[in-house]
Amino acid sequence: MSTIVTKKGIKIANLAIGAIGSLAALSQLTYVVSDFNVFMLSLFAIPLSAMIIMMEFKVPTQLYNFASFYFSFLGRGILQILLGIMVCHGGALKLMSAFLLIISGIAYCLFQFLPMIEEPDFFKVAGSSLTVGDDEFDDDDEVI
């Protein structure tokens, strides 16, 4: 079965999304005096977007227990929409980056429901016996 979006394409998109979110949030750190709320939003956006970049190279072992939304397209899409809202304060470049983050977030939410889009390998949790779309579930046992 051929896939429309390759795993390498998703990796490149994740790196771009993380970089755009991190740079937009870093540029909002200058609002510490003029608008403290925007400054606080950037303090939350920096680690959330940096984690997207870091997961493309190494997945922390306990991340699934504390932030399982990183391991599904729907969770990542909602995170990207949230990041887009968090970095939309400021000039034209921040608005463009926010627009790109929101559009990519909507695309990732749609990827969750398209069967032809294959999940990256790190979305599958090591040690779990069942995942979404797993057809090897033996349901012959009767529960009384």
Phi, psi and omega in degrees: 000129182270147180252148180284313181253123182278165178295326178292323177295322177293322178296316178296319179296319179297318178296319179293318180296316178297320180293316179297314180296318180294315181294320179294320179291322177297323180289340178277354178294342180286351181276015185301326182267316188282319181217095186293329179297318178295321176300315179294322176299321180292328177294330175278326184287329182298306180292328179295318180280329177293328178294328177298317179293315184296325182292342177286343181249321180207128179266120177298144188294321184265006185296323181297327180290327187256334183217068185289347179294342177288348188253022173214155178295322181295315178296318178294322179296316178294322177298318181292323176296318177298316178298321178298321178290325182289332184254013185276008181268126176129213187279191185294322181293323178291323176293322177294318179294322177296319178298316179297319179295319180292318179296317178292327176295319177295319178297317179295322176298322177290326179301329181300326187258002177262119183289341182278353177266118182271137180290146173296161184297325184283353174288334180276123184281131178291134177095348179272141184274334181232141173230171179296131180084010180281119183266001183269015180285123180268112185248029179282338182287136178263137177260127182256000000 
